[in-house]
């Protein structure tokens, strides 16, 4: 097969960048089926929730004919899928990234978490992407031993709007990306992340549960280059028909990444 004829996917990332890849399209099941467990596409994490009333659902034909994971607020912040990512305990203050495609319907249960890593309450620590109830913006929320920092998007994102959200920490600086565009605010406070607990759909603690869809999320430790970040964004954008939302200067605005 000639070079450049195959579409790039997160499987083409370097091995040291492959943390977990939650992909609604490979879970299986019929529309409306509850999700009690599934394994990520890198084979690193099994996500589970044993409580039937708190399980999200399969939503087929959700976006561009593809599948999403559908959350409906249960009211207690526990409507999540939880797992253990062994390598997540080794992040420390080092580099990491999380990039996903999601949509929130505006039904708020506090500040809902789309995805997060290193959940621990004593001493407290976590790093996650949230939508802010007060203003409909997205943010990075990080916490380490009681000290929290945030990086907030420049603008609000409308309800029921699919959006590619990325949180990238490199050399201690955390940056937020919305549909491939870097946001103005940053932070150089790097939370010390030493726990292997990960969550999709809520963080089971201070903040609430997601309400809407999560389509795919790719997470890893290590240094994500701008080139690989744009590949992930381009992969998600073209797969789900969101390429028109990428900046005009984005490498994959007009065509998907290939190998």
Order of alpha helices (4+ residues) and beta strands (2+ residues): beta-beta-beta-beta-beta-beta-beta-beta-beta-beta-beta-beta-beta-beta-beta-beta-alpha
